[in-house]
Amino acid sequence: MFAVAWGGNEFTPLLVMYRLEHGFSTITVYTFLFAYVVGIVPALLICGPLSDRVGRRPVMLPATAIAAIGSVLIAVGSDSALLLFVGRVLTGIALGIGMAVGGSWVQELSARDPRSSSGLGAKRAAMALTSGFGLGAGVAGVLAQWAPWPTHLAYLVHVSICLAVGVAMFAAPETRMPIFADKRGKLVDALKVRAASHRRFLLIVLPVAPWVFGSASVAYALLPSLMAGSSGGLPIALSALMSVLALGAGFAIQSAARRIDSPLGARGSIVALTILTVGMLLAAWAATVLTLVSALLAATVLGCGYGMALVAGLLEVQRISSPDDLAGLTAVFYSLTYLGFAIPAILSALTEQWPGVVTYPAIFAFGGVLAALCGVFVRTQTGRHLPIKQCEGLRPDGMTAGTAAQAP
């Protein structure tokens, strides 16, 4: 998971380089950023349920090889929009496999650990992804700014990591036994994740999910681009710094997120949306004043919101799902989170279509209001539609009979 996340985000701080030094337009580079979502979503929705049927290992093992091929194509295609797009799609496929299948594998391996506690698997999965996202972006930015071969070296580092991790992954034990062929039924039936219609998923998880990478894309894609003229001649390094700050803050808060969250309510989601409200308003301020301090502060707060929202969502998914649809529901959740990466391309198109009318400060301020409204809505649903297994053993003065009766 760390390796494919590294490959998924190493491209982000280099957006400025491709725009300034390779002649691609702003909309084009943001399309490259979104391109890996084209690979992520199908990989999530197919490979997650598939691994519930055939096991985690056979579906997960090709992920690092696919990620390495994607990095090779990006490295050799720095001036080719087609190669960059295809390379990004391949890194997205690898990341989708890693998130859905790898995340479920990590949770199941954690459950086997006698020293583990509730929610440890979700925390490990989230921290593996976030550390990969952060280090991938940081190393790529530093190498592209100061090392030789700026369009090649970072990707070669990632290929080396993929080769090492790909070999080591063979030692991980299988946790999901394959379903016998005569009991599998049709694959299309397996792709129907029935837990996605659970009312708690729709009312708690759905309003939070797009904010996960929506906030991240603002922190380390949009804001660095706006700050390029105030970077002191080091736009790639500044982009890398903002990525590392945002994802470092997300990584740090994930250590506490499991304790902040509560299985009897939506405390984690409410805290996440509160942080995101503040972060979007800070982004509006930063886009207005364009100072280094304001941009770094906004990126850090948005990173905290990203990390809190990711863990809160994974914990809700873990509670709602059964062993038979854990990977499938995880895949649906991650697919919803990655809708947020469409934001930079959409906003860039809007600001170019209506310059002076649609501005980044106004858009970010509107985002802050929208996050606040989502937080208010989730707060009204916090104790409703709890899974039955969460309601067992609660005191009569808690949320027992009513919430248990509401659980599907």
C-alpha positions as semicolon CSV with decimal commas, in nm:
position;residue;x (nm);y (nm);z (nm)
1;M;0,000;0,000;0,000
2;F;0,287;0,236;0,080
3;A;0,455;0,166;-0,255
4;V;0,149;0,220;-0,475
5;A;0,054;0,533;-0,280
6;W;0,407;0,665;-0,341
7;G;0,353;0,618;-0,714
8;G;0,010;0,773;-0,704
9;N;0,128;1,102;-0,552
10;E;0,486;1,150;-0,672
11;F;0,343;1,324;-0,979
12;T;0,156;1,591;-0,782
13;P;0,440;1,830;-0,684
14;L;0,571;1,808;-1,042
15;L;0,253;1,958;-1,187
16;V;0,421;2,298;-1,174
17;M;0,722;2,161;-1,365
18;Y;0,510;2,014;-1,644
19;R;0,319;2,341;-1,675
20;L;0,614;2,580;-1,665
21;E;0,888;2,378;-1,836
22;H;0,708;2,139;-2,070
23;G;0,441;2,368;-2,209
24;F;0,125;2,191;-2,089
25;S;-0,173;2,412;-2,003
26;T;-0,313;2,437;-1,652
27;I;-0,624;2,237;-1,745
28;T;-0,407;1,970;-1,908
29;V;-0,185;1,916;-1,604
30;Y;-0,488;1,898;-1,376
31;T;-0,634;1,644;-1,618
32;F;-0,315;1,440;-1,571
33;L;-0,375;1,465;-1,196
34;F;-0,729;1,334;-1,237
35;A;-0,626;1,070;-1,493
36;Y;-0,526;0,819;-1,233
37;V;-0,880;0,828;-1,098
38;V;-0,977;0,675;-1,434
39;G;-0,769;0,375;-1,328
40;I;-0,849;0,385;-0,958
41;V;-1,227;0,361;-0,967
42;P;-1,262;0,053;-1,193
43;A;-0,977;-0,119;-1,006
44;L;-1,147;-0,048;-0,675
45;L;-1,493;-0,159;-0,780
46;I;-1,377;-0,476;-0,959
47;C;-1,074;-0,591;-0,760
48;G;-1,224;-0,536;-0,414
49;P;-1,523;-0,770;-0,462
50;L;-1,307;-1,004;-0,673
51;S;-1,064;-1,050;-0,383
52;D;-1,361;-1,137;-0,159
53;R;-1,415;-1,435;-0,391
54;V;-1,067;-1,553;-0,494
55;G;-0,852;-1,429;-0,204
56;R;-0,640;-1,121;-0,138
57;R;-0,304;-1,251;-0,261
58;P;-0,375;-1,326;-0,631
59;V;-0,541;-0,989;-0,683
60;M;-0,290;-0,783;-0,484
61;L;0,039;-0,929;-0,611
62;P;0,035;-0,760;-0,957
63;A;-0,017;-0,412;-0,807
64;T;0,348;-0,315;-0,765
65;A;0,438;-0,434;-1,117
66;I;0,157;-0,224;-1,267
67;A;0,271;0,077;-1,061
68;A;0,630;0,035;-1,181
69;I;0,521;0,022;-1,547
70;G;0,318;0,338;-1,494
71;S;0,622;0,521;-1,354
72;V;0,837;0,407;-1,647
73;L;0,587;0,545;-1,898
74;I;0,568;0,879;-1,716
75;A;0,948;0,899;-1,701
76;V;0,997;0,843;-2,073
77;G;0,694;1,049;-2,177
78;S;0,760;1,386;-2,013
79;D;0,669;1,568;-2,337
80;S;0,393;1,333;-2,449
81;A;0,041;1,394;-2,321
82;L;-0,060;1,042;-2,426
83;L;0,220;0,864;-2,238
84;L;0,170;1,079;-1,929
85;F;-0,203;1,005;-1,934
86;V;-0,157;0,628;-1,980
87;G;0,113;0,617;-1,714
88;R;-0,112;0,796;-1,469
89;V;-0,399;0,556;-1,544
90;L;-0,170;0,259;-1,469
91;T;-0,055;0,411;-1,139
92;G;-0,424;0,460;-1,062
93;I;-0,504;0,094;-1,132
94;A;-0,222;-0,010;-0,898
95;L;-0,339;0,231;-0,630
96;G;-0,699;0,110;-0,662
97;I;-0,588;-0,248;-0,607
98;G;-0,374;-0,144;-0,314
99;M;-0,646;0,056;-0,145
100;A;-0,934;-0,191;-0,176
101;V;-0,754;-0,525;-0,160
102;G;-0,451;-0,417;0,040
103;G;-0,663;-0,225;0,289
104;S;-0,883;-0,528;0,352
105;W;-0,576;-0,753;0,375
106;V;-0,417;-0,523;0,633
107;Q;-0,736;-0,513;0,840
108;E;-0,766;-0,892;0,838
109;L;-0,401;-0,944;0,925
110;S;-0,438;-0,693;1,209
111;A;-0,741;-0,882;1,342
112;R;-0,519;-1,193;1,373
113;D;-0,272;-1,005;1,593
114;P;-0,352;-1,086;1,959
115;R;-0,209;-0,749;2,061
116;S;-0,432;-0,549;1,828
117;S;-0,732;-0,346;1,938
118;S;-1,049;-0,240;1,761
119;G;-0,985;-0,012;1,466
120;L;-0,611;-0,085;1,444
121;G;-0,643;-0,227;1,093
122;A;-0,815;0,087;0,962
123;K;-0,547;0,302;1,126
124;R;-0,264;0,096;0,975
125;A;-0,419;0,106;0,629
126;A;-0,474;0,482;0,643
127;M;-0,123;0,552;0,772
128;A;0,037;0,328;0,508
129;L;-0,140;0,522;0,235
130;T;-0,072;0,864;0,384
131;S;0,298;0,798;0,445
132;G;0,333;0,677;0,086
133;F;0,149;0,981;-0,048
134;G;0,361;1,217;0,161
135;L;0,706;1,067;0,106
136;G;0,641;1,009;-0,262
137;A;0,553;1,374;-0,312
138;G;0,836;1,502;-0,092
139;V;1,112;1,295;-0,250
140;A;0,989;1,363;-0,605
141;G;0,976;1,736;-0,543
142;V;1,325;1,754;-0,394
143;L;1,477;1,545;-0,674
144;A;1,301;1,741;-0,949
145;Q;1,407;2,075;-0,800
146;W;1,773;2,005;-0,720
147;A;1,886;1,667;-0,859
148;P;1,981;1,580;-1,217
149;W;1,728;1,423;-1,459
150;P;1,428;1,603;-1,304
151;T;1,175;1,420;-1,521
152;H;1,328;1,076;-1,469
153;L;1,505;1,024;-1,137
154;A;1,203;1,036;-0,906
155;Y;1,024;0,772;-1,110
156;L;1,329;0,545;-1,113
157;V;1,334;0,563;-0,732
158;H;0,970;0,451;-0,728
159;V;1,039;0,161;-0,965
160;S;1,313;0,040;-0,727
161;I;1,073;0,055;-0,432
162;C;0,809;-0,139;-0,626
163;L;1,055;-0,415;-0,715
164;A;1,166;-0,457;-0,353
165;V;0,814;-0,447;-0,209
166;G;0,676;-0,675;-0,481
167;V;0,919;-0,949;-0,383
168;A;0,862;-0,903;-0,009
169;M;0,484;-0,920;-0,050
170;F;0,500;-1,291;-0,136
171;A;0,568;-1,359;0,234
172;A;0,235;-1,211;0,349
173;P;-0,014;-1,485;0,448
174;E;-0,351;-1,517;0,277
175;T;-0,644;-1,415;0,495
176;R;-0,939;-1,479;0,266
177;M;-0,991;-1,833;0,147
178;P;-1,127;-1,862;-0,210
179;I;-1,494;-1,947;-0,248
180;F;-1,543;-2,280;-0,421
181;A;-1,633;-2,249;-0,787
182;D;-1,973;-2,411;-0,743
183;K;-2,064;-2,156;-0,473
184;R;-1,933;-1,843;-0,639
185;G;-2,225;-1,761;-0,864
186;K;-2,180;-1,495;-1,128
187;L;-1,902;-1,238;-1,090
188;V;-2,147;-0,961;-1,171
189;D;-2,343;-1,061;-0,859
190;A;-2,025;-1,035;-0,653
191;L;-1,970;-0,682;-0,780
192;K;-2,300;-0,574;-0,626
193;V;-2,195;-0,441;-0,287
194;R;-2,522;-0,457;-0,096
195;A;-2,374;-0,294;0,213
196;A;-2,341;0,028;0,011
197;S;-2,717;0,074;0,049
198;H;-2,692;0,063;0,429
199;R;-2,853;0,382;0,555
200;R;-2,561;0,469;0,779
201;F;-2,327;0,448;0,480
202;L;-2,552;0,680;0,281
203;L;-2,612;0,929;0,563
204;I;-2,273;0,935;0,740
205;V;-2,003;0,805;0,505
206;L;-2,128;0,953;0,178
207;P;-2,131;1,319;0,293
208;V;-1,771;1,287;0,417
209;A;-1,605;1,074;0,148
210;P;-1,552;1,330;-0,134
211;W;-1,391;1,569;0,114
212;V;-1,103;1,326;0,177
213;F;-0,918;1,395;-0,146
214;G;-1,113;1,710;-0,226
215;S;-0,932;1,877;0,064
216;A;-0,604;1,712;-0,031
217;S;-0,627;1,837;-0,391
218;V;-0,675;2,192;-0,264
219;A;-0,381;2,160;-0,023
220;Y;-0,118;2,017;-0,257
221;A;-0,243;2,086;-0,611
222;L;-0,441;2,411;-0,627
223;L;-0,270;2,617;-0,357
224;P;0,087;2,539;-0,476
225;S;-0,013;2,640;-0,829
226;L;-0,152;2,971;-0,703
227;M;0,166;3,027;-0,500
228;A;0,408;2,960;-0,788
229;G;0,477;3,332;-0,835
230;S;0,554;3,374;-0,463
231;S;0,784;3,073;-0,431
232;G;1,115;3,259;-0,455
233;G;1,205;3,081;-0,777
234;L;1,151;2,734;-0,625
235;P;0,796;2,640;-0,730
236;I;0,857;2,264;-0,736
237;A;1,019;2,266;-0,392
238;L;0,732;2,473;-0,251
239;S;0,478;2,233;-0,400
240;A;0,664;1,940;-0,243
241;L;0,679;2,119;0,092
242;M;0,304;2,184;0,091
243;S;0,238;1,821;-0,001
244;V;0,458;1,695;0,281
245;L;0,304;1,936;0,532
246;A;-0,052;1,843;0,437
247;L;0,010;1,470;0,434
248;G;0,238;1,483;0,736
249;A;-0,041;1,653;0,931
250;G;-0,283;1,390;0,800
251;F;-0,048;1,113;0,908
252;A;-0,006;1,264;1,255
253;I;-0,377;1,304;1,323
254;Q;-0,445;0,947;1,210
255;S;-0,264;0,826;1,521
256;A;-0,529;0,994;1,735
257;A;-0,826;0,956;1,500
258;R;-0,914;0,607;1,620
259;R;-0,942;0,739;1,978
260;I;-1,138;1,048;1,871
261;D;-1,393;0,839;1,683
262;S;-1,675;0,659;1,864
263;P;-1,854;0,340;1,755
264;L;-2,177;0,478;1,904
265;G;-2,191;0,792;1,694
266;A;-2,026;0,986;1,413
267;R;-1,781;1,182;1,626
268;G;-1,489;1,120;1,390
269;S;-1,681;1,242;1,086
270;I;-1,808;1,551;1,269
271;V;-1,456;1,643;1,385
272;A;-1,325;1,588;1,030
273;L;-1,584;1,818;0,874
274;T;-1,522;2,083;1,139
275;I;-1,150;2,082;1,060
276;L;-1,224;2,088;0,687
277;T;-1,451;2,392;0,730
278;V;-1,168;2,582;0,896
279;G;-0,921;2,456;0,636
280;M;-1,129;2,571;0,338
281;L;-1,176;2,916;0,491
282;L;-0,801;2,937;0,548
283;A;-0,750;2,837;0,184
284;A;-0,979;3,124;0,079
285;W;-0,766;3,361;0,288
286;A;-0,443;3,219;0,144
287;A;-0,572;3,255;-0,213
288;T;-0,647;3,621;-0,138
289;V;-0,322;3,730;0,029
290;L;-0,087;3,481;-0,146
291;T;0,167;3,472;0,138
292;L;0,381;3,174;0,224
293;V;0,262;3,157;0,585
294;S;-0,106;3,158;0,492
295;A;-0,060;2,885;0,227
296;L;0,140;2,658;0,457
297;L;-0,111;2,704;0,739
298;A;-0,406;2,625;0,510
299;A;-0,230;2,316;0,370
300;T;-0,157;2,188;0,722
301;V;-0,516;2,228;0,846
302;L;-0,658;2,074;0,528
303;G;-0,417;1,784;0,576
304;C;-0,553;1,728;0,926
305;G;-0,905;1,723;0,784
306;Y;-0,801;1,476;0,515
307;G;-0,645;1,238;0,768
308;M;-0,938;1,254;1,009
309;A;-1,195;1,203;0,732
310;L;-1,007;0,904;0,588
311;V;-0,985;0,716;0,917
312;A;-1,342;0,805;1,019
313;G;-1,474;0,672;0,689
314;L;-1,272;0,351;0,707
315;L;-1,389;0,287;1,063
316;E;-1,753;0,329;0,960
317;V;-1,698;0,092;0,666
318;Q;-1,536;-0,162;0,894
319;R;-1,839;-0,154;1,128
320;I;-2,102;-0,168;0,855
321;S;-1,952;-0,446;0,643
322;S;-1,938;-0,819;0,695
323;P;-1,631;-1,032;0,610
324;D;-1,791;-1,118;0,276
325;D;-1,818;-0,757;0,157
326;L;-1,540;-0,577;0,346
327;A;-1,323;-0,527;0,036
328;G;-1,625;-0,435;-0,177
329;L;-1,752;-0,165;0,060
330;T;-1,397;-0,036;0,111
331;A;-1,376;-0,004;-0,267
332;V;-1,700;0,194;-0,285
333;F;-1,578;0,428;-0,010
334;Y;-1,245;0,493;-0,179
335;S;-1,416;0,548;-0,515
336;L;-1,625;0,821;-0,356
337;T;-1,319;0,980;-0,195
338;Y;-1,142;1,010;-0,529
339;L;-1,420;1,218;-0,677
340;G;-1,241;1,501;-0,498
341;F;-0,953;1,487;-0,746
342;A;-1,181;1,621;-1,019
343;I;-1,194;1,952;-0,834
344;P;-0,869;2,112;-0,967
345;A;-0,957;2,050;-1,334
346;I;-1,316;2,170;-1,286
347;L;-1,215;2,485;-1,097
348;S;-0,940;2,565;-1,347
349;A;-1,189;2,539;-1,633
350;L;-1,440;2,760;-1,449
351;T;-1,188;3,031;-1,363
352;E;-1,064;3,040;-1,724
353;Q;-1,418;3,049;-1,863
354;W;-1,533;3,330;-1,632
355;P;-1,222;3,518;-1,517
356;G;-1,294;3,777;-1,252
357;V;-1,635;3,628;-1,183
358;V;-1,537;3,283;-1,056
359;T;-1,233;3,326;-0,831
360;Y;-1,044;3,084;-0,612
361;P;-1,103;3,278;-0,287
362;A;-1,478;3,275;-0,349
363;I;-1,477;2,906;-0,443
364;F;-1,280;2,807;-0,134
365;A;-1,507;3,016;0,089
366;F;-1,808;2,842;-0,063
367;G;-1,634;2,510;0,008
368;G;-1,601;2,608;0,372
369;V;-1,974;2,680;0,395
370;L;-2,053;2,350;0,221
371;A;-1,829;2,156;0,461
372;A;-2,005;2,321;0,754
373;L;-2,347;2,224;0,616
374;C;-2,229;1,865;0,572
375;G;-2,110;1,868;0,933
376;V;-2,448;1,990;1,057
377;F;-2,628;1,720;0,858
378;V;-2,399;1,440;0,986
379;R;-2,450;1,568;1,340
380;T;-2,826;1,516;1,304
381;Q;-2,766;1,154;1,197
382;T;-2,487;1,066;1,441
383;G;-2,661;0,798;1,647
384;R;-2,901;0,667;1,383
385;H;-2,889;0,342;1,183
386;L;-2,606;0,193;1,385
387;P;-2,525;-0,164;1,280
388;I;-2,683;-0,414;1,515
389;K;-2,342;-0,544;1,626
390;Q;-2,262;-0,192;1,755
391;C;-2,579;-0,183;1,964
392;E;-2,525;-0,505;2,156
393;G;-2,444;-0,463;2,523
394;L;-2,528;-0,093;2,549
395;R;-2,699;0,041;2,858
396;P;-3,069;0,123;2,843
397;D;-2,991;0,491;2,884
398;G;-2,765;0,485;2,580
399;M;-2,891;0,432;2,226
400;T;-3,018;0,077;2,243
401;A;-3,370;-0,009;2,143
402;G;-3,430;0,277;1,904
403;T;-3,102;0,254;1,718
404;A;-3,102;-0,125;1,712
405;A;-3,450;-0,125;1,564
406;Q;-3,341;0,115;1,293
407;A;-3,046;-0,098;1,181
408;P;-3,125;-0,279;0,854
